[in-house]
């Protein structure tokens, strides 16, 4: 487990360093104010100082690294983490990569390249939802990652049933954001972004309650 954690930590540090280096190299070529927010149609509608507009991404990555390192050490159920360590580590690596990708898009946009920012994000979002689902599918009971409801934390059986259901659900709906690549209708775009995340989370929450009632009614 220690070697796996060190290997993952090294990968996250390397990705973060590459993200930071990309920002440093691009910094002199960027305007004083850079686009930092895009609306649902992929058009820039907000800006900030170029320092934070670019380097906020490495800051987020460092914060994620700290979470990755600290949470398993303080979790009362940390003994369960090795059971899904491979998928757990893959999730954190992909999440850090996701922010590296966001910085890359931001740099290219602010260097003058023209593209639909939201359309560029959608494939990465789809992969992120799939990764969340895959990790959820294998997750064992813990206090920091997964579908943590009062009922999954109260019963390991309910936890396992809920995560088997919720993980598959997230994986099945992970393709939905890709629909947004074929439209610029803001109502459709909002739906394909929010439905997989909020809809799946709400469904899994309800399922955990039903599974708990079923178990303790028997």
N, C-alpha and C positions, 0 to 999 in steps of 0.2 A: 504493500500500500504506500509506503514512504517513497519508494522509487517512482511509482506512478504519479504521486503528488508532485514530486520534484520535477519530473519530466513535463507535466502539465504546466507547472509554475514557470519553467524555463520557456515553454512555448508562448505563454501569455506575456511574459516579459519581452520576448523577441518581437511579438506582434505590436506591443505597446511602443517599444523602441522604434520600430519601423514607422508607426503612425506619427510619433514625435518627430522623427527625421524628415518625413514627408512635409510636415508643417513647417519645420525650420527652413527647408529648401524653398518652399513656396512663398514663405512670408514676405520676402522683399518684393515679390512680383504682384502682391495683392493690394487692392485699394485700402484706404484707411478704414472705411466701413465695408464690411462684407455681408452678403446675404446670409441670414442665419435661420430664416423661417420660411416655409413654403406652404401655400394653401392646398386645398383638397384637389385642385386641378394642376398642381405641380408648378405654380408660378410663385416667385419670391414675393413675400409681402411683409418682411421684417429684416432688420439688419442690426449689427452690433460691431463694436471695435474689433479689428481683425485679430488681435491677440487672443481674445476669448472666443471669437468666432471660429478659430482654427484649433487652439490648444485646449478647448474644453473637452474635446474627444479623448486625448490622452489622459486628462484628469479623470474622466469617467472610467477609463480602462484601469487606471491605478486603483480607483475605488472598488471596482469589480474584483481586482486581484486580492485586495484586502479582505473582501467578503469571502472569496473562495478559500483563503487561508485561515480565516478566523472562525467562521461558522461551524465547520466540522469539529473544531477543537472544543467548542463550548456547548455543543448540542448534547443534551442528556442522553439522546439515543444515537450517539455517534458510532456505536458499535455496528449499527445497521448499514452505514454508508459504504463500507467495502463491498457489500453485496451488489451495489449498482454503481461502483466507482467508475467503470469504463464509460458508461453513458453519461454519468454526472460530470466527469471531466470533459467529455466531448461537448456538452452543453456550454460550459464556461468558455471553452476555446472558441466555439462558434459565436457566442455572445460578444466576446472581445473583437473577433473578426468583423462582426456586424458594425461595430462602431468605427473600426478602421475603414470599412467600406463607406460609411457615412461621411467620414472626413475626406476620403478620396473624391466622392461626388461633390462635396462642398468646395474643395479646392478647384476642381475643374470648372464648376459653375462660375466661381468668382474670378477665374482666369479668362472668362469670356466664352467658354464653350456653351452652345445652346442645346438644351435637351429638356424633356419633361422630367423634372426631379422626382415626382411621385412614381411615374412609370419605372424609373430606374431603381427605386426602392422595392417595388412590389415583389420581384423574384426573391430578393434577400429576405423579405418579410415572410414569404411563403416557406422558405427553407428554415427560418427561425421557428415558425409555428410547428413545422414538422419535427424539428429537433426538440422542442418543448414536449411534444407528444411522445416521442421516442424515450426521452428521459423519464417522463411521468409514468410511462408504461412499466419501466423497470424499478421505479423508486420504491424503497422500503421506508417504513415508518420513521420519520424524523421531524424536527421542529422548524426547519428552515426552508425546505424545498418540497414542493408538491401541492396537492389539493388538501390543504390543512383546514379542515372544518372541525367543529366540536365532536362530530361523530367519527371521523377518520382517526382523530387523535385518541379517542376513547376506546377504539377497538382495532386491533391489527387486522382482523378479518375484513372489517368494513374498509379499512385503508386499502388493502390489497384488491378488493372488488372494485372500489371506486377508481383506483389508479389503472387497473386493467381496462375499465370502461373509458375513463377520461383520456388516457393515453392514446387509445385507438381513435377516439373521437377527434382529438387534436390532429392526429396524423391524417385522418380521412378528410378533414375540412381544410387542410393546409394548402390545397390547390386553389381554393376560392379566390384569394387575392389576385391570382393570375388573370382572372376575368377582367380586372381593371386595366389590363394592358390594351384592351380592345375598345375602350370607351373613355370619354372625357366628361361624361355626365357625373356631376358631383354627387348626386343621390346614389348612383350605383357604386361609385368609388367609396363613399362612406360605408355603404353596406358591406362591400367585399373586404374592407379593412376591419370593421368593428364586429361583424357577425362571427367570424372564426374565433376571435379572442373572447369577446364578452358572451356570445351565445354558448360556446363550449364551456366556459368557466361556470356560467349559471346552470347549465344542464348537469355538469358534474357535481355542483353543490347540491342540487335537488336529489340527484341520484344517491349521494352519500347519506342523506337523511332517510331515503326510502330503504337503502340497504341496512342501515342501523335499525330502523323499526322492524324490518323483516327478520333480522337476526335475533333481536331480543324479544320478539313476539313469539318466536318458535319455542 
